[in-house]
C-alpha cells in the first residue's frame, strides 16, 4: 500500500498479489486517512506501507518532510507488524499530471487534486515495484 501523503489530501495506491501492477485506490482527505487504512486492512492483506518522502532537489528535507515523519510514526504505532519504507517522491505530482494529460483526461478532471494525488501514489508504487522486481 503506497501513499502520496499531504497535509490536506493523500493519494493511495495498491498492487496486485503478484506485485506487478500498481493501481490507484483513492485520493482522500488526510483527516480520514487512518480510518480509511483501518477499514482497508479489515478487507485486504497489506505487507508494506510505502510512503512518498519529500526531499528537495539537493536531497535535503523540505517543509513537508516533518509531516510525513509524523505520519510514519502514526503507522508504526497503529500497525507495528507492517513494515514501513519511504520512496523518493520528487516530481511525482508533476509526473502524475503528465500521465493524466497523456491518457486523455480532460483539463477539468486534472484539476481534481484527489485524482492527482492518487495517480502520484500509483507512480510511486509502480517505480518501487519496477526497482524491486523479484
Secondary structure, 3 states (H helix, E strand, C coil): CEEECCCCEEEEEEECCCCCCEEEEEEEEHHHHHHHHHHHHHHCCCCEEEEEECECCCCCECCCHHHHHHHHHHHHHHCCCCEEEEEECCCHHHHHHHHHHHCCCCHHHHCCHHHHHHHHHHHHHHHHHHHCCC
